[in-house]
């Protein structure tokens, strides 16, 4: 999942919703795919590869963007 997220984020220049990086057709495994994608994004943030932000309070959507781009804080 980590390599897949790195590849997808490589084409991203602005903030993107975490859910946009889920595998297509997750279906019944959607929660597991979301958890894996979230864990991979936390690892990438720890390594300084991406930034993560949340809007709308503690249960609001999460947004990701690579650190090597200029965008909104």
N, C-alpha and C positions, 0 to 999 in steps of 0.2 A: 504494500500500500504506500509505503514511503517513496519508493521510486516513481510510482504512478502519480502521486501528488506533486513531486518535484517536476515531472514532465509537464503536467497540466499547468502548474504555476509559472513555468517558463514562458508560456505564451500570454500570461496575464500582465497587464500594465497598471490596473487600478484595483480597488477593493472588489472582491467577489464573495458572494455568499458561500459559506462552507458547504451547503447542500448542493451547489452547482458542481462540486468535485466528486460527488458520489458516483459509483459505477452505474451505467445504464441498466435499467431493469432490475433494480435491487429487490423489488417486491417484498416477499416475506422476510428477507434477510436485511431489510432496510435499517433496522436499529443497529444491527451488528456492523453494517457498512458505515453508518454514521459514527459509531464508536471508534472504528478503525481509522477512519479519516480524521477524526478529532485527535486521536492519539498521535497519528503521524504529523498533524499540524503542530501539536505541542512540541514534539521532538524537533521539528524544523525551526520553530520559534526559539527553542533553547539553544540551537546551533547558530542562531542569528540569520537564518535564511529568509524568514518571513516575519511579518508583523500580524498580529491578531487584534481585532477590535470587536466590541459588542455594542449594539444599540438597542434601546427599548427596555432597559432594565435587566435584572438578573436572569431572566428567561428569554431575552431577546435574541435575535439571530446573530450569529458570529460571521465576521468578514475577514478574509485573508488577502494579503498582497505580498509580493516579493519585496525584500528590503532594498534591492538595487534599483527601484523605480521611484520617481517623484510622484507623490499623490497626497491625498488628504490625510491628515493625522487622525 
